[in-house]
Amino acid sequence: MKTLKKILHQYRFALIGIVLGLGAGYLYYVQVGCEEGCTITGSPVNSTLYGGMMGGLLLSMVDDFIKKSRAK
């Protein structure tokens, strides 16, 4: 079984992306979000969670790219 420290080290880019995305999603809701008819930006919870998901995906893709370029 992996320790928590090893798991955090393995997924550090994704976790950093999630945290940054959560902040960016909430900031987007505060600055731009609409009040009616918007599924994602109409609610601070939806906007924050969507931002976290996108941030995690983006930085995990960057991490994969870095790992593949080092392997060559």
Biotite code that builds the C-alpha atoms (Angstrom):
import biotite.structure as struc

atoms = struc.array([
    struc.Atom([0.000, 0.000, 0.000], chain_id="A", res_id=1, res_name="MET", atom_name="CA", element="C"),
    struc.Atom([1.288, 3.423, -0.923], chain_id="A", res_id=2, res_name="LYS", atom_name="CA", element="C"),
    struc.Atom([1.761, 6.010, 1.708], chain_id="A", res_id=3, res_name="THR", atom_name="CA", element="C"),
    struc.Atom([-0.001, 9.331, 1.517], chain_id="A", res_id=4, res_name="LEU", atom_name="CA", element="C"),
    struc.Atom([3.279, 11.095, 0.823], chain_id="A", res_id=5, res_name="LYS", atom_name="CA", element="C"),
    struc.Atom([3.952, 8.929, -2.255], chain_id="A", res_id=6, res_name="LYS", atom_name="CA", element="C"),
    struc.Atom([0.431, 9.459, -3.568], chain_id="A", res_id=7, res_name="ILE", atom_name="CA", element="C"),
    struc.Atom([0.662, 13.222, -3.114], chain_id="A", res_id=8, res_name="LEU", atom_name="CA", element="C"),
    struc.Atom([4.032, 13.265, -4.887], chain_id="A", res_id=9, res_name="HIS", atom_name="CA", element="C"),
    struc.Atom([2.692, 11.170, -7.790], chain_id="A", res_id=10, res_name="GLN", atom_name="CA", element="C"),
    struc.Atom([-0.342, 13.393, -8.365], chain_id="A", res_id=11, res_name="TYR", atom_name="CA", element="C"),
    struc.Atom([1.158, 16.750, -7.355], chain_id="A", res_id=12, res_name="ARG", atom_name="CA", element="C"),
    struc.Atom([0.541, 18.475, -10.702], chain_id="A", res_id=13, res_name="PHE", atom_name="CA", element="C"),
    struc.Atom([-3.094, 17.385, -10.808], chain_id="A", res_id=14, res_name="ALA", atom_name="CA", element="C"),
    struc.Atom([-3.649, 18.489, -7.209], chain_id="A", res_id=15, res_name="LEU", atom_name="CA", element="C"),
    struc.Atom([-2.038, 21.877, -7.837], chain_id="A", res_id=16, res_name="ILE", atom_name="CA", element="C"),
    struc.Atom([-4.222, 22.246, -10.940], chain_id="A", res_id=17, res_name="GLY", atom_name="CA", element="C"),
    struc.Atom([-7.338, 21.408, -8.961], chain_id="A", res_id=18, res_name="ILE", atom_name="CA", element="C"),
    struc.Atom([-6.562, 24.005, -6.299], chain_id="A", res_id=19, res_name="VAL", atom_name="CA", element="C"),
    struc.Atom([-5.751, 26.699, -8.869], chain_id="A", res_id=20, res_name="LEU", atom_name="CA", element="C"),
    struc.Atom([-8.826, 25.760, -10.899], chain_id="A", res_id=21, res_name="GLY", atom_name="CA", element="C"),
    struc.Atom([-11.091, 25.995, -7.866], chain_id="A", res_id=22, res_name="LEU", atom_name="CA", element="C"),
    struc.Atom([-9.869, 29.529, -7.228], chain_id="A", res_id=23, res_name="GLY", atom_name="CA", element="C"),
    struc.Atom([-10.152, 30.484, -10.879], chain_id="A", res_id=24, res_name="ALA", atom_name="CA", element="C"),
    struc.Atom([-13.660, 29.025, -11.161], chain_id="A", res_id=25, res_name="GLY", atom_name="CA", element="C"),
    struc.Atom([-14.897, 30.963, -8.172], chain_id="A", res_id=26, res_name="TYR", atom_name="CA", element="C"),
    struc.Atom([-13.208, 34.138, -9.377], chain_id="A", res_id=27, res_name="LEU", atom_name="CA", element="C"),
    struc.Atom([-14.878, 33.673, -12.770], chain_id="A", res_id=28, res_name="TYR", atom_name="CA", element="C"),
    struc.Atom([-18.257, 33.342, -11.061], chain_id="A", res_id=29, res_name="TYR", atom_name="CA", element="C"),
    struc.Atom([-17.691, 36.523, -9.068], chain_id="A", res_id=30, res_name="VAL", atom_name="CA", element="C"),
    struc.Atom([-16.434, 38.586, -12.006], chain_id="A", res_id=31, res_name="GLN", atom_name="CA", element="C"),
    struc.Atom([-18.377, 37.229, -15.009], chain_id="A", res_id=32, res_name="VAL", atom_name="CA", element="C"),
    struc.Atom([-21.032, 34.738, -13.847], chain_id="A", res_id=33, res_name="GLY", atom_name="CA", element="C"),
    struc.Atom([-24.592, 35.216, -14.999], chain_id="A", res_id=34, res_name="CYS", atom_name="CA", element="C"),
    struc.Atom([-27.747, 35.062, -12.897], chain_id="A", res_id=35, res_name="GLU", atom_name="CA", element="C"),
    struc.Atom([-30.239, 33.221, -15.107], chain_id="A", res_id=36, res_name="GLU", atom_name="CA", element="C"),
    struc.Atom([-30.043, 30.464, -17.668], chain_id="A", res_id=37, res_name="GLY", atom_name="CA", element="C"),
    struc.Atom([-26.382, 29.551, -17.183], chain_id="A", res_id=38, res_name="CYS", atom_name="CA", element="C"),
    struc.Atom([-25.787, 26.012, -16.024], chain_id="A", res_id=39, res_name="THR", atom_name="CA", element="C"),
    struc.Atom([-22.134, 26.338, -15.056], chain_id="A", res_id=40, res_name="ILE", atom_name="CA", element="C"),
    struc.Atom([-21.627, 30.016, -14.248], chain_id="A", res_id=41, res_name="THR", atom_name="CA", element="C"),
    struc.Atom([-25.028, 30.569, -12.643], chain_id="A", res_id=42, res_name="GLY", atom_name="CA", element="C"),
    struc.Atom([-23.986, 28.953, -9.374], chain_id="A", res_id=43, res_name="SER", atom_name="CA", element="C"),
    struc.Atom([-20.778, 29.471, -7.389], chain_id="A", res_id=44, res_name="PRO", atom_name="CA", element="C"),
    struc.Atom([-20.593, 25.761, -6.559], chain_id="A", res_id=45, res_name="VAL", atom_name="CA", element="C"),
    struc.Atom([-20.908, 24.654, -10.186], chain_id="A", res_id=46, res_name="ASN", atom_name="CA", element="C"),
    struc.Atom([-18.436, 27.238, -11.401], chain_id="A", res_id=47, res_name="SER", atom_name="CA", element="C"),
    struc.Atom([-15.906, 26.368, -8.698], chain_id="A", res_id=48, res_name="THR", atom_name="CA", element="C"),
    struc.Atom([-16.148, 22.607, -9.263], chain_id="A", res_id=49, res_name="LEU", atom_name="CA", element="C"),
    struc.Atom([-15.919, 23.002, -13.036], chain_id="A", res_id=50, res_name="TYR", atom_name="CA", element="C"),
    struc.Atom([-12.831, 25.174, -12.660], chain_id="A", res_id=51, res_name="GLY", atom_name="CA", element="C"),
    struc.Atom([-11.233, 22.602, -10.373], chain_id="A", res_id=52, res_name="GLY", atom_name="CA", element="C"),
    struc.Atom([-11.937, 19.813, -12.830], chain_id="A", res_id=53, res_name="MET", atom_name="CA", element="C"),
    struc.Atom([-10.519, 21.753, -15.768], chain_id="A", res_id=54, res_name="MET", atom_name="CA", element="C"),
    struc.Atom([-7.446, 22.837, -13.805], chain_id="A", res_id=55, res_name="GLY", atom_name="CA", element="C"),
    struc.Atom([-6.733, 19.271, -12.714], chain_id="A", res_id=56, res_name="GLY", atom_name="CA", element="C"),
    struc.Atom([-7.110, 17.950, -16.244], chain_id="A", res_id=57, res_name="LEU", atom_name="CA", element="C"),
    struc.Atom([-4.918, 20.651, -17.718], chain_id="A", res_id=58, res_name="LEU", atom_name="CA", element="C"),
    struc.Atom([-2.011, 20.233, -15.326], chain_id="A", res_id=59, res_name="LEU", atom_name="CA", element="C"),
    struc.Atom([-2.208, 16.434, -15.451], chain_id="A", res_id=60, res_name="SER", atom_name="CA", element="C"),
    struc.Atom([-1.848, 16.705, -19.247], chain_id="A", res_id=61, res_name="MET", atom_name="CA", element="C"),
    struc.Atom([1.181, 18.965, -18.756], chain_id="A", res_id=62, res_name="VAL", atom_name="CA", element="C"),
    struc.Atom([2.644, 16.420, -16.328], chain_id="A", res_id=63, res_name="ASP", atom_name="CA", element="C"),
    struc.Atom([2.170, 13.600, -18.860], chain_id="A", res_id=64, res_name="ASP", atom_name="CA", element="C"),
    struc.Atom([3.831, 15.701, -21.554], chain_id="A", res_id=65, res_name="PHE", atom_name="CA", element="C"),
    struc.Atom([6.824, 16.415, -19.297], chain_id="A", res_id=66, res_name="ILE", atom_name="CA", element="C"),
    struc.Atom([7.193, 12.749, -18.354], chain_id="A", res_id=67, res_name="LYS", atom_name="CA", element="C"),
    struc.Atom([7.039, 11.638, -22.001], chain_id="A", res_id=68, res_name="LYS", atom_name="CA", element="C"),
    struc.Atom([9.550, 14.245, -23.147], chain_id="A", res_id=69, res_name="SER", atom_name="CA", element="C"),
    struc.Atom([12.006, 13.179, -20.406], chain_id="A", res_id=70, res_name="ARG", atom_name="CA", element="C"),
    struc.Atom([11.670, 9.538, -21.398], chain_id="A", res_id=71, res_name="ALA", atom_name="CA", element="C"),
    struc.Atom([12.908, 10.217, -24.950], chain_id="A", res_id=72, res_name="LYS", atom_name="CA", element="C"),
])
